[in-house]
Amino acid sequence: MAETLEKLEWIEFDLLNSYPHVTQAMFLRHGGVSQGNFSSLNLGQEIGDDFEKVKMNREIVRKNLNLPKIIYAQQTHGTNICRIRQKNLNDTHSADALYTTEKNVGLAITHADCQAAIFYDPMHEAIAIAHAGWKGTSQNLFSQVIQTLHREIGTQAHNLIVCISPSLGPDHAEYKNYKQEFSHNMWSFQVKPNHFDFWAVSKKQLMDCGVNEKNIELSQICTHSNKDDYFSYRREKDTGRHATVVALKG
């Protein structure tokens, strides 16, 4: 379901809308101050956009969500997972997944074609957010997030709600070197020569961990195919980044 505030646009997940104390949004490319290839709500730093414009865009997002603070992961296309606590709120977090039980703290990742996944455990009031490109998917980052939540918080996979953002769709997910880049168990998700259905891969990985199918919401919107609303690194190397944000309101 898409919502609009002036020119700002975002997507909310239906499964999470049942929990009004969970703030969640995946922001489209509209409503910011960036220009050119980054027009207009670019939320990614260190990709060539003006730092002050990115800072302003992030403030637009924070105010829209009415959060005191949003923590953006410093992503590495790896499998590092970091817990956010009061004592490290102001630290830099080099990770591709963040999780917390703190209230009124937004967790955010930036992405353009990669998947942004929100995890919510209603039994333990815990949230996580993860960034998975082909490297993270091949290393089954989502499984590692679930294992971490279980070990550190007590999360049971069958209680989790997982929502995945728009990302690169099968028609444009071409990987000619997949035999060198992907784990072998991903090869069967080839839908045509060298093209892969990462949406199906993620759903299978989550269900293999014990997440109920009815608790998985996949956007199944291709960022590459929707230039008006979405940045796409695969389509245009010099481009902006979206942000997906989740928080527990207290």
Long-range contacts (C-beta under 8 A, 24 or more apart in sequence): 2-28, 5-31, 5-64, 6-31, 7-31, 7-40, 8-32, 8-41, 8-60, 8-64, 9-229, 10-64, 11-165, 11-166, 11-219, 13-118, 13-163, 13-217, 14-217, 15-161, 15-163, 15-215, 15-217, 16-118, 16-120, 16-161, 16-163, 16-217, 16-246, 19-120, 19-122, 21-248, 21-249, 21-250, 22-120, 22-127, 22-246, 22-247, 22-248, 22-249, 23-65, 23-66, 23-67, 23-106, 23-245, 23-246, 23-247, 23-248, 23-249, 24-118, 24-163, 24-244, 24-245, 24-246, 24-247, 25-61, 25-64, 25-65, 25-244, 25-245, 26-116, 26-165, 26-166, 26-219, 26-242, 26-243, 26-244, 26-245, 27-61, 27-242, 27-243, 27-244, 27-245, 28-229, 28-230, 28-242, 29-229, 29-230, 29-231, 29-240, 29-242, 30-229, 31-60, 32-56, 32-57, 32-60, 33-57, 33-60, 34-240, 37-236, 37-238, 37-239, 37-240, 38-239, 38-240, 39-240, 41-240, 41-242, 42-231, 42-240, 42-241, 43-72, 43-108, 43-110, 43-240, 43-241, 43-242, 43-243, 44-110, 44-112, 44-240, 44-241, 44-243, 45-72, 47-240, 47-241, 48-238, 49-240, 58-243, 61-108, 61-243, 61-245, 62-106, 65-106, 65-245, 65-247, 67-104, 67-105, 67-106, 67-245, 67-247, 68-104, 68-105, 69-104, 69-105, 69-106, 70-105, 70-106, 70-107, 70-108, 70-245, 70-247, 71-98, 71-105, 71-106, 71-107, 71-108, 72-108, 72-109, 72-110, 72-243, 73-97, 73-98, 73-107, 73-108, 73-109, 73-129, 73-131, 75-109, 75-110, 75-131, 77-131, 77-133, 77-135, 77-136, 78-135, 78-136, 78-139, 79-136, 79-139, 79-141, 79-144, 81-130, 81-144, 81-145, 81-148, 83-152, 96-130, 96-131, 96-132, 96-136, 96-141, 97-128, 97-129, 97-130, 97-131, 97-141, 97-144, 97-145, 97-148, 98-128, 98-129, 99-126, 99-127, 99-128, 99-129, 99-145, 99-148, 99-149, 99-152, 99-153, 100-126, 100-127, 100-128, 100-248, 101-125, 101-126, 101-127, 101-153, 101-248, 102-248, 103-248, 103-249, 103-250, 104-247, 104-248, 104-249, 104-250, 105-247, 105-248, 106-245, 106-246, 106-247, 107-245, 107-246, 107-247, 108-243, 108-244, 108-245, 109-243, 109-244, 110-241, 110-242, 110-243, 111-165, 111-167, 111-241, 111-242, 111-243, 111-244, 112-223, 112-230, 112-231, 112-232, 112-233, 112-239, 112-240, 112-241, 112-242, 113-167, 113-168, 113-223, 113-224, 113-232, 113-233, 113-234, 114-167, 114-168, 115-164, 115-165, 115-167, 115-198, 115-202, 116-164, 116-165, 116-167, 116-242, 116-244, 117-142, 117-145, 117-162, 117-163, 117-164, 117-165, 117-202, 118-162, 118-163, 118-164, 118-244, 118-246, 119-145, 119-146, 119-149, 119-160, 119-161, 119-162, 120-160, 120-161, 120-162, 120-246, 121-149, 121-153, 121-155, 121-159, 121-160, 122-159, 122-161, 123-155, 123-156, 123-159, 124-153, 124-154, 124-155, 125-248, 126-153, 126-155, 127-246, 127-247, 127-248, 129-244, 129-245, 129-246, 132-202, 134-175, 134-181, 134-182, 134-198, 135-181, 137-186, 137-198, 137-201, 137-202, 137-205, 138-181, 138-182, 138-183, 138-186, 139-183, 140-183, 140-205, 142-202, 142-205, 142-206, 142-209, 143-205, 143-208, 143-209, 146-206, 146-209, 146-210, 146-211, 147-209, 156-210, 157-209, 157-210, 157-211, 158-210, 158-211, 158-212, 158-215, 160-211, 160-215, 161-215, 161-217, 162-206, 162-211, 162-215, 162-216, 162-217, 163-216, 163-217, 163-219, 164-199, 164-202, 164-216, 164-217, 164-218, 164-219, 165-219, 165-242, 165-244, 166-219, 166-221, 166-222, 166-223, 166-226, 166-230, 167-198, 167-199, 167-219, 167-221, 167-222, 167-223, 168-198, 168-222, 168-223, 168-224, 168-232, 168-234, 169-199, 169-220, 169-221, 169-222, 169-223, 169-224, 169-225, 170-195, 170-196, 170-197, 170-198, 170-199, 171-195, 171-222, 171-224, 171-225, 172-222, 172-224, 172-225, 172-234, 172-235, 173-197, 173-198
